[in-house]
Amino acid sequence: MTEISAKQVMELRKMTGAGMMECKKALGDTSGDVEAAVDLLRTKGLAKAAKKADRAANEGIISILRKDKNDGIMLMLNCETDFVSRNDDFKAMVDEIGQFLLNADLPEGVNGKLGDAEALEAVKGLSFKGSTLGEELTSAIARIGENMMIGALVAERSSDATDWLQEYKHGARVGVLVCLTTGNAATQDNPKFQELAKDIAMQIAAATPQVPQSVDRSGIDPEVLRRERDVLVAQAKEEGKPQEIAEKMVEGRIQKFYGEVCLLEQPFIKDDKQRVKDIVEAVAKELGDSISVARFHRVQMGE
């Protein structure tokens, strides 16, 4: 049986406006063929509009809200066009929903991580203005005339005074929320620390040399690393290198891979001769405290 990913389900939802379970079933019935699943939903009358496949909600607004230095959310609410994303009615709705979610008892699936399709569906079921958040979105679709949906949501809620949330938005299309920890809460009042926190958030937003996958090596999925190594070994063999040289080449390329996907090992955007790790250690030493990056979240409009 074909395994259906949450990403496929979300893609089909964006294309058709159908419910999560209907999308998952349609993908299962079509062995993961998205186009065939669209046709199946249309045949069953579950797609909201015949042209919805050409109306993906790839515009919208990214909103980052904080109640305190260590308590906040990042929300991406999608619509179809840039015109609607600049509409005052849509902006007001994003603000209202954002404030509601900031203070709501959210599903576990969005706490400390970007919610998957199931978690976002649960968020839509939250009581909101006498009905549910999902029903409010449906009313907004009818009122404004475009497909809309919660494209991303993550909440970071800590009661530890040594935790710090740093937000950053790059234009209207990229949002970042970074969680840092210090040994002493007073360190966070220092402008040097605050500048470091912002620089790290900018690093993640800039995606240089690429979007980091984890804070450090321990966060890399072993399966991702295995696939990368297999590809590099195959490349070395294809080049006809002797075994000993091939092994050294692979190890060298693995180190380069780490330098691209691990945040702390990436070249620092303000000085590419240093790694992010070097900058963090330098500021920590200067301030006489420990500083660490616990985790980060990045969303981009259209992805």
C-alpha positions in Angstrom: 0.0 0.0 0.0 1.3 3.4 -1.0 2.4 5.5 2.0 0.7 8.9 2.0 2.6 11.8 3.5 1.2 14.8 5.4 2.7 17.0 2.8 0.7 15.3 0.0 -2.5 15.7 2.1 -1.8 19.4 2.6 -1.1 19.9 -1.1 -4.3 18.3 -2.1 -6.2 20.3 0.5 -4.8 23.5 -0.9 -5.8 22.5 -4.4 -9.3 21.3 -3.6 -10.5 22.8 -0.4 -11.7 19.4 0.6 -11.4 18.1 4.2 -8.2 16.4 5.5 -9.7 12.9 5.8 -11.3 13.1 2.3 -8.0 14.1 0.9 -6.1 11.3 2.7 -8.7 8.8 1.5 -8.6 10.1 -2.1 -4.8 9.9 -2.1 -4.9 6.3 -0.8 -7.5 5.3 -3.4 -5.2 6.8 -6.2 -1.9 5.4 -4.8 -0.7 8.9 -4.1 -1.4 10.4 -7.5 -2.3 14.0 -6.6 -3.9 14.8 -10.0 -6.0 11.7 -10.0 -7.0 12.4 -6.4 -8.2 15.9 -7.5 -10.3 14.3 -10.2 -11.7 11.7 -7.8 -12.7 14.4 -5.3 -14.4 16.4 -8.1 -16.3 13.3 -9.2 -17.6 12.8 -5.7 -18.5 16.5 -5.4 -16.1 17.0 -2.5 -13.9 19.6 -4.3 -15.2 23.0 -3.5 -14.8 24.3 -7.1 -13.8 22.8 -10.4 -11.0 25.2 -10.9 -9.6 25.0 -7.3 -6.6 23.0 -8.6 -5.4 26.2 -10.3 -6.2 28.3 -7.2 -3.6 27.2 -4.6 -3.5 29.5 -1.6 0.2 30.6 -2.0 -0.2 34.2 -0.7 -1.1 35.5 2.7 0.3 36.9 5.9 2.9 35.6 8.4 2.1 36.8 11.9 4.5 36.4 14.9 3.0 37.3 18.3 4.5 37.2 21.8 2.9 37.4 25.2 6.3 37.4 26.9 10.0 36.9 26.0 9.5 33.2 26.1 5.9 32.7 25.1 4.7 33.3 21.5 3.3 31.9 18.3 4.0 32.1 14.5 1.0 31.8 12.2 0.8 31.8 8.5 -2.7 32.4 7.1 -2.9 31.8 3.3 -5.1 33.3 0.6 -4.9 33.1 -3.2 -3.7 36.5 -4.2 -1.4 39.3 -3.1 -4.4 41.6 -3.6 -6.4 39.9 -0.8 -3.3 39.7 1.5 -3.3 43.5 1.4 -7.0 43.7 2.0 -7.9 45.4 5.4 -10.6 42.8 6.1 -8.1 40.0 5.6 -5.4 41.8 7.8 -8.0 42.3 10.5 -8.9 38.6 10.4 -5.3 37.5 10.7 -4.8 39.8 13.7 -8.0 38.5 15.4 -7.1 34.8 14.8 -3.5 35.4 15.9 -4.6 37.0 19.2 -7.0 34.1 19.7 -4.4 31.5 19.1 -1.8 33.3 21.2 -4.1 32.8 24.2 -5.8 29.6 23.3 -5.2 26.1 24.7 -3.6 24.7 21.5 -3.3 21.0 20.4 -0.1 19.3 21.4 0.8 18.9 17.7 1.7 22.6 17.4 3.6 23.1 20.6 7.3 23.3 20.0 7.0 22.2 16.4 5.3 23.2 13.2 1.9 21.5 13.1 1.3 18.8 10.6 -2.0 18.4 8.7 -3.7 16.6 11.5 -2.7 19.2 14.1 -3.8 22.1 11.9 -7.1 20.3 11.4 -7.5 20.1 15.2 -6.8 23.8 15.4 -9.7 24.5 13.1 -11.9 22.7 15.5 -11.2 25.1 18.4 -14.2 27.1 19.6 -14.2 30.6 18.2 -16.8 33.4 18.2 -19.7 31.1 18.9 -18.7 28.4 16.3 -15.3 27.0 15.3 -12.2 28.5 13.8 -12.8 26.4 10.7 -16.3 27.6 10.3 -15.1 31.2 10.6 -12.6 30.6 7.8 -15.4 29.1 5.7 -17.4 32.3 6.3 -14.4 34.4 5.3 -14.0 32.5 2.1 -17.6 33.2 1.2 -17.2 36.9 2.2 -13.9 37.7 0.6 -14.2 35.3 -2.3 -10.9 33.4 -2.1 -9.7 30.1 -0.7 -8.0 30.6 2.7 -6.4 28.3 5.2 -4.0 28.1 8.1 -0.8 27.3 6.2 1.5 27.0 9.3 1.3 27.3 13.1 3.8 26.8 15.9 3.6 27.8 19.5 6.6 28.2 21.9 5.5 28.4 25.5 8.0 28.3 28.3 7.9 29.4 32.0 11.7 29.2 32.3 13.2 32.7 32.7 16.4 31.6 30.9 14.5 30.9 27.7 14.3 33.6 25.0 12.2 33.8 21.8 13.5 35.8 18.9 11.3 36.5 15.9 12.2 37.8 12.5 10.3 38.4 9.3 12.1 38.8 6.0 9.8 40.9 3.9 6.3 39.4 3.8 7.3 35.9 2.7 9.6 34.4 5.4 9.1 34.1 9.1 11.4 32.7 11.7 11.0 32.0 15.4 14.2 30.9 17.3 14.4 29.6 20.9 17.6 30.5 22.7 18.7 29.6 26.3 21.1 31.4 28.6 22.6 30.3 31.9 21.5 33.5 33.6 18.3 35.3 32.7 20.0 38.7 33.2 22.2 38.0 30.2 19.2 38.5 27.9 19.0 42.2 28.8 22.4 42.8 27.3 22.3 44.4 23.8 25.1 42.0 22.7 22.9 39.0 23.4 19.9 40.6 21.7 22.0 41.4 18.6 23.2 37.8 18.5 19.6 36.5 18.8 18.5 38.7 15.9 21.6 37.7 13.8 20.8 34.0 14.3 17.1 34.6 13.2 18.4 36.5 10.1 20.8 33.6 9.4 17.9 31.1 9.3 15.7 33.5 7.2 18.5 34.1 4.7 19.0 30.3 4.1 22.7 30.7 3.3 24.0 28.4 1.9 20.6 26.7 2.4 17.7 26.4 4.8 19.2 24.7 7.9 17.6 21.4 8.8 18.7 21.3 12.5 20.6 23.2 15.1 23.5 20.8 15.1 24.5 17.3 13.9 22.5 15.5 16.5 19.3 16.8 14.9 19.9 15.4 11.5 17.6 12.5 10.6 19.8 9.3 10.4 17.9 8.3 7.3 18.7 11.6 5.6 22.3 11.2 6.4 22.3 7.6 5.1 20.8 8.7 1.8 23.3 11.5 1.5 26.2 9.1 2.2 24.9 6.5 -0.3 24.7 9.2 -3.0 28.2 10.4 -2.3 29.6 6.8 -2.3 27.9 6.2 -5.7 29.4 9.5 -7.0 32.9 8.5 -5.9 32.6 5.1 -7.6 31.2 6.7 -10.7 34.4 8.9 -10.8 36.5 5.7 -10.7 38.4 6.7 -7.6 40.5 4.0 -5.6 38.7 2.8 -2.5 40.9 4.7 0.0 40.6 8.0 -1.9 36.9 7.5 -2.4 36.4 7.0 1.4 38.3 10.3 2.1 36.3 12.1 -0.6 33.0 10.9 0.9 34.0 11.9 4.5 35.1 15.4 3.2 31.8 15.8 1.4 29.8 14.7 4.5 31.6 17.4 6.5 30.5 19.9 3.8 27.0 18.6 4.0 26.9 19.2 7.8 28.2 22.7 7.1 25.2 23.4 4.8 22.4 21.9 6.8 23.4 22.4 10.5 22.7 25.9 11.7 25.7 26.1 14.0 28.1 24.9 11.3 26.9 27.3 8.6 29.1 30.2 7.6 27.9 33.3 9.4 26.0 35.7 7.1 27.9 38.7 8.4 31.3 37.1 8.2 31.6 33.9 6.1 35.0 33.1 7.5 33.4 32.2 10.8 30.7 29.7 11.6 27.5 30.5 13.5 28.9 28.4 16.3 32.0 30.6 16.6 29.9 33.7 16.9 27.7 32.2 19.6 30.8 31.0 21.6 32.4 34.4 21.3 29.4 36.3 22.6 28.9 33.8 25.4 32.6 34.3 26.4 32.3 38.0 26.3 29.2 38.1 28.5 30.5 35.4 30.8 27.5 33.1 30.4 26.4 30.0 28.5 24.3 30.6 25.4 22.7 27.9 23.3 20.2 27.6 20.4 17.5 25.1 21.5 15.5 25.0 18.2 14.1 27.1 15.5 11.1 27.3 13.1 11.0 28.7 9.6 8.0 29.3 7.3 8.0 30.6 3.8 5.0 31.7 1.8 4.2 29.4 -1.1 5.9 26.4 0.4 
